[in-house]
Amino acid sequence: MGEKIYNKLVRDKIPQIVKLDNKVPFTYVATEQEVKPLLLHKLIEELKEFENTPNEEELADMLEVIDGIAHAFNLNMDRVLTVKADKLEKRGGFNKRIILEKVIG
């Protein structure tokens, strides 16, 4: 039985899943301040996974991390979604694939 070092933020049920596999997880609970950069790092990790395998599961992982970020930074997701909808109406989305090359004047 080998040892594998992770030192990263994982989903809440991962320790139980590891135990079900007859392995021993070593964990601790991050402080409120410690978890913030860990969540941002996790979002980058999930973004890279999505970049390599763009599918619904990887996008769902990104959304779960975003929910965690909202919680850690005491942001209201309903408010975030309201701001998103307002920006969509006023500035549009990204579906038309428009590239702004330059602006003169």
ROMI-426470 format. One record per residue (C-alpha): x, y, z. Coordinates in nm, 4 decimals, padded with zeros to 6 digits. Layout:
% residues N
- X  Y  Z
...
***
This chain:
% residues 105
- 00.0000  00.0000  00.0000
- 00.1623  00.3216  -00.1197
- 00.1356  00.6791  -00.0069
- 00.0156  00.9542  -00.2388
- 00.0414  01.3211  -00.1412
- -00.2341  01.5588  -00.2579
- -00.2324  01.8707  -00.0357
- -00.5371  02.0128  -00.2134
- -00.8956  02.1057  -00.1474
- -01.1353  01.8197  -00.2191
- -01.5099  01.7690  -00.2138
- -01.6692  01.7079  00.1258
- -01.7356  01.3357  00.0772
- -01.3921  01.2390  -00.0569
- -01.2614  01.1180  00.2836
- -01.5562  00.8750  00.3140
- -01.5031  00.7572  -00.0429
- -01.1336  00.6949  00.0306
- -01.2286  00.4917  00.3403
- -01.4714  00.2810  00.1348
- -01.1709  00.1922  -00.0814
- -00.9973  00.0570  00.2347
- -00.7486  00.3434  00.2409
- -00.6719  00.5936  00.5160
- -00.7233  00.9632  00.4371
- -00.5301  01.2250  00.6331
- -00.7229  01.5521  00.6330
- -00.7728  01.8792  00.8162
- -01.0287  02.1586  00.7883
- -00.8993  02.4782  00.6277
- -00.9574  02.8098  00.8014
- -01.1905  03.0648  00.6443
- -00.8909  03.2660  00.5219
- -00.6968  02.9611  00.4038
- -00.9823  02.8243  00.1936
- -01.0178  03.1344  -00.0267
- -00.6934  03.0960  -00.2257
- -00.7442  02.7184  -00.2263
- -01.0816  02.7633  -00.3960
- -00.9348  03.0016  -00.6529
- -00.6589  02.7503  -00.7236
- -00.9218  02.4748  -00.7501
- -01.1154  02.6789  -01.0073
- -00.8019  02.7064  -01.2211
- -00.7485  02.3301  -01.1833
- -01.1069  02.2604  -01.2914
- -01.0769  02.5075  -01.5805
- -00.7701  02.3206  -01.7094
- -00.9597  01.9917  -01.6819
- -01.2488  02.1448  -01.8783
- -01.0043  02.2764  -02.1386
- -00.8692  01.9222  -02.1869
- -01.2111  01.7542  -02.1744
- -01.4918  02.0017  -02.2477
- -01.8021  01.8223  -02.1232
- -02.0934  01.8677  -01.8841
- -01.9211  01.6911  -01.5927
- -01.6157  01.9182  -01.6023
- -01.8339  02.2276  -01.6371
- -02.0418  02.1076  -01.3395
- -01.7201  02.0785  -01.1367
- -01.6391  02.4408  -01.2201
- -01.9862  02.5510  -01.1101
- -01.9490  02.3637  -00.7807
- -01.6226  02.5448  -00.7126
- -01.7871  02.8760  -00.8019
- -02.0608  02.7994  -00.5473
- -01.7860  02.7308  -00.2930
- -01.6180  03.0613  -00.3783
- -01.9461  03.2468  -00.3308
- -01.9904  03.0851  00.0097
- -01.6302  03.1501  00.1201
- -01.6451  03.5168  00.0194
- -01.9986  03.5632  00.1608
- -02.1455  03.6453  -00.1795
- -02.5117  03.5894  -00.2581
- -02.5494  03.3644  -00.5650
- -02.9000  03.4971  -00.6334
- -02.7485  03.8469  -00.6505
- -02.4653  03.7186  -00.8704
- -02.7200  03.5692  -01.1118
- -02.9170  03.8966  -01.1117
- -02.6016  04.0924  -01.1975
- -02.5216  03.8353  -01.4677
- -02.8682  03.8756  -01.6238
- -02.8384  04.2558  -01.6106
- -02.4995  04.2480  -01.7827
- -02.6345  04.0061  -02.0436
- -02.9168  04.2468  -02.1257
- -02.6991  04.5612  -02.1283
- -02.3749  04.4282  -02.2791
- -02.4708  04.0953  -02.4336
- -02.3154  03.7550  -02.3900
- -02.0471  03.5710  -02.5842
- -02.2586  03.3594  -02.8203
- -02.1918  03.5707  -03.1309
- -01.8133  03.5068  -03.1025
- -01.7256  03.8731  -03.1701
- -01.3553  03.9647  -03.1598
- -01.2770  04.3325  -03.0996
- -00.9581  04.3907  -03.2973
- -00.9119  04.7593  -03.2234
- -01.0852  05.0912  -03.1645
- -00.9743  05.4182  -03.3242
- -01.0468  05.7617  -03.1823
***
